[in-house]
Amino acid sequence: MGCEKALSIAVETKTSKQRGTKSPTHSAIHAAVVGATGYVGGELLTILARHPFASVTCLMSSGRDGKKAFAIEQVHPKLRGRFSVFCEPLDTEQVATSGCDVVFLATPHETSHQVVPALLQSGLRVVDLSGAFRLKNSQAYTRWYGFDHHAAEALAEAVYGIPEFHAPTIAKARLVSNPGCYATSVILALAPLLQAGWVDRHAGIIADSKSGASGAGRTPSEKVHFPEVNENLRAYGVFNHRHVPEMLEALDLAEKDFIFTPHLLPITRGILSTIYLRLSPRREVSEVEALFRKFYAAAPLVRIYPAGNLPEIQGVGHTQYADLGFALDAPTGRLILVSALDNLGKGAAGQAVQNMNVMFGFPQETGLL
């Protein structure tokens, strides 16, 4: 698939008259959250608790909390009194009979890979926040994710869930694969330029990204132990980070033309990606800014900074926005893009709810602003 076709922007959602959607005037969307005890699961619940047309009717852990049901506030104290249902161990049959309309999977990749086919067979719609269905080539999972992919039918129908690009397809989808946090920050920044054909691909594209420690998940590990992260900055996943293939696929880039290096920041949440490239042919500052503003004119959760002004993590923390800015050296064609978002928000839970909104016919920003 060519870049222009793959990245054609389509932000309009389907109307409530179309199949598979509900109108905001109808009863609430009933949601199940599996993996509710993690950082992303907690963020999902925080957003859904204030969503005007969503009701959480099923909470499940993906396995780290034993076999007993418990109040979700034991894990996420800020949610005290917000949910009457208990969190229970993962049981796909119980999810299927819970009366939910949509299932959010904030689960490990292997878990999603295992349970998605059964959920689809039960007639449920799924937003999967793992990487289990992001790549169309099943053979790529062995290299990038470390497991062999066997859910061919589910993989074939999965829709990559960036609503700014794929809203009409998402609206009809049974399975939406929520993009990775790093991938979202890089794809949103590069897409307008690549679609316009303004990038000198042979000169190479470098994406240097930095993320808060919550991106590593809630499971304890030495690398995210406080003394290891505090007062430190560390590169990791060089040449083998699992978000690389979805960036290449979504942007129609060759691996030889793109370098991505992630870093771990000593903060809790937020991503800042700095992307280096050359324009061909050369453009003026006003042209670049106009391109971005036109491309995202109908995207309520993407904010474009004036030329020369650059986003910061502080500006997107605890929000659902992706902020984009740039600096251009017009005589040489060197362009630096800066993209900032909250890795738990627009990089994960916020985008998942945005996808749910599109799937059920609500405005994309519903419950997110």
N, C-alpha and C positions, 0 to 999 in steps of 0.2 A: 504494500500500500504506500503510495507516495505521500510526502509530507503535506502537500496542500489538501489532499483528501482526508488524511488522518487528523489534521488539526483544524478543519473547518469549524469555525465557532458557531455554536447554536445554543443560545442561552434560554430560549423560550421553552417553558414547560408545557406539557399537554393539559388540555382543559379537563374538567371533571366529567365531561360527557364521553370521554374516550375510555376504552376498556382498561381496567386495572387501576383506575384512580377513584378517589373519593373526594367529594366536595367538602370545603371547610364548614359548610352548613350541616353536614351529616355528623354522625357519631364519631367519636375520637378514634384515631388509629391505635390499635392495641399492639404494643411492642414487647418483644422478649429481648433481654440482654444476657448473652452468654459470655462469661468472662468478666462478670460485674465487679470482681474484687480488685482488678488491676487498676493502674493509673488511667488508662484509656476508658475502661469500664466506668470508673468513677466520674470521669468527665462527661461521658455519654449520659449518665443518670442525672448529673447536674443540669445539663441542657434539656433533657426530656422532661425534667420536673417542672420547667417553666414553659414548655411548649404548649401553645393554646389548643392544639388539636391532637395531642398524643397522650396516651396513657400506658404506663408500664405495668403489664399484668403477669410477667414471668421473669424471675431473676435466677440466674444459675452461675455457679463457679465452674471453671474448666478443670478443676480437680485438685487445687492446692489446699483446699480448706476442709478436707475430710469428707465424711458421709452424712453429716448432720446439717439440718436446716438452721439458719441463723439470720438475725436481723442485719441488714446491709450496713446499718449505722455502726456495727461493731468494727467494720473495716474502714468505712468512710464516715467519720463522726459528723461531718458537715451535712450529711443527708438525714440526720436524726428527724424523725417524724414526717418525712416526705413520702415514704412508700409503706403500704400496708402489707405487701407480699414479702415472704421470706426468701432468702437466697438459698437455693438447694444445689446439690451436686448435679453435674451435667447428665441429662437423660433426654435423648432426642425424641423418644415417644411422648414424654411428658410435655416437651415444648410443642409438639405437633397437636396435642389435644388441649393446649392451654387457651385456645381461642384467640391467639395473636394473629395479626395480619403481616407482620414483618419481624424478622429475627436479625439482631445485630450480633455478629460474632467478633468479640474482642479476645480472640483465642490464639494460641500458638498455631503456626502454619500447618503442622501435621494434624492438629485437632480439626481445624477447618476443612482440610483435605478429606478427612474421614467422615465428618458429619454433614457436609453440604449436600451430597447426593440424596441422603435420606430426608433432609428438610425439604428439598425441592420436590421429591416424590410425594411428600405429604401436602403439597400444594401451597407451601409457604413462600414468601418472597424474602430474600436474604441480602443483607449488606455485610460483606465480609471484610473486616479490617486487617486480616492477616495478608501475607503475600501469596497464599496458596492458589489464587486464581488470577493473578495479575499478568502473567506471561502466557502468550498464546502457544508458544512452542513448549510442549510437555517435556521435551528432552532437556530444556534449559534448567529445569528444577534440580536435576542431579548436581549440576555444576554450582548453581548459585544458592540453592536452599538445602542441599544435602539430603534430599529424599527423592525417590522415584514417584512420578505423578501417574496415578491410575484412574482418575476421575475424568475421563475423556469427554463425556457428554456434558458435564457441568462446565468444564473448561471451555468447551466450544461455544456455549451460550453466555458465558460471563461477559459483562460489559465493564470496561475500565471507567471508574467513576470520577472523572473530573467534570462536574456539571457545566463549567464554562465552555466546554467543547462538545460534550456528548449528551446534552439534555434530552433530545427527542428519543434517543436510543435507551437512555436510562429510564425514561418514563414508562417504557414498555417492558423493561427487563424483569426477570425473576431473580437474577443473581447479579449484584453489582459488587465489583471488586474495588474496595476503597484504596486509593493510591498511598504509597509510602510518604512519610513526612518530608524527607529530603527530596524525593522525586517531585512532589507537589511544588516545592519552592523553586526548583530548577526548571521544570516544565513550563510553569506559568511565566517565568521570566524569558525563556528562549522562544516559546511558540510564536509570538507575533513576528519576530525577525526571521525565523526559519520559514514560516509560511510565506512571507513576502519575498523570500529569496535574496535577502540582504546579507547573509552571513558567508564569509569566506571559509568554507568548511575545511579546505586543505591547509589553512593556517592553524587549524586546531581550535578547540574550545576547552577551556579549563574552568571547572566549577569547584570552588573552595567553600565548603560548608561547615558551619559550626552549630552544635546543638547542645541543649541542656541535658542533664543526666536522666531526666524522666523518660527520654527516648529509648533508654535501654530496658524499660519495663520495671516491674516491681520485684521480680525475683532477685534476691540478694546475690551479688557476685563481687569478687575482689576488685575488679576494675572500676566499679561504681561505688566502692566503699568510700565513706566521706574523706578520710585522710588521703586517698588516692586521687580524688577529684578536686578537693579544695586547694586553691592557690596553684592550680596546674592547668595546662592546656596540652592535649594529646591528640595526635593524628592516629587513626586506626582504619582498618578495612581497606587499605590501599590496594587498588586494582581488583579487589574482590568483594566490594560491598554489594549486598543483595538488591539495593535500589538501582544499581547501574543498568541492568537489562531492561527495566521498565522505562527508564529515561530514554534509552536507545530506541526502544520499540515505539514509544509514544511520539518521539520527535523525529523518527526515521533517520537516525544517525548511525554511522558506522563506528564500531568500537575503536578503530584506529584514530578517529578524528575527535575523540572526547576523553578527557581525563577528569575524574571526580575523586576528591579527597575529603572525607568527613573528619571532623575534630570534635572532641568532647570538651564542652565548656563547664566551668565550675558554677553553674546556675541550675535551677530546677527545670525551667521550661523556656522554649523559644528556639528558633532557628534563624540564622543569618547566612545566606548564600551569596558569595561574591563570584561573579562569572566574567571571564575574560575572553574576548574574541576580537576579530577584525571584520569590518564591514566591507563588502564588495558589491557594487561600487560604493565609493564614499558618499556619505550623507551629511546633511546639516542637522544641528541639534533640534531645530523646530520640526524637521521631518520625522525624527525618531520619536519625539514626544507625541506628535500627531498620530503616528502609527499605533502606539500603545493605547492612547485614549480612544481611538476608533475601535480597536480590537476588543477592548473590554468595556465599551460604552454601556452595554446591557448587563454587565456582571456586577451584582450588588455587593459582593464580598471581596472584590479586587480594587485596591486603591492605588492610583498612579500619582507619583510625586512629580512636582515640577522639575524640569531639567536642572541638574546640578544638585538637587536635594536628595539625600539618600536615607532610606528607611533604617530604623534601629529596632532591636528586639524590644526595647522598652515601650515602643509604640504599638506593639501587637500582642503583648503578653495578656493572657486571659481574655482575648477577643477571638473572633472567628474570621478575621481579615487576613488577606495576603497583601502586603505592601510592596510595590515595585518602584524602583528608581534607577537612574543611570547617569553616567558621566561620559562624555564623548570628546575625544581629541580629533576634531574634524579633519585637520590636515593629514593625519596618518591613518584615519579610519579605525583607530583603536577605541573600543567601547567596553566599558565596565558596567555590568548590571548588578544591582543589589536587590535581593529579595528577602523579605522578613515575614515570618509567620510564627504562630504558636504551634509547636509540634503536637500538643494535645488537642488544639482547637482545629484550625483549618488544616493542620497536618494529620488529623486523625478523627476525633469524635465530631468536631464541628462539620467537617466535610461529609461524614457519614450521615448526619442528620440532614444536611443539605441534599444529599442523594435521596434520602427518604422523602423529603419534601417534593422533589421532582417526581419520584415514583408514584406519589399519591395526589399529585395535582395542586400542591400548595406553592406559593411563591418561594423561591429558593431561600430567602433570608428568614422565613418564618421561624420564630423561636430562637433566632441566632443573634439578633441585634438588640 
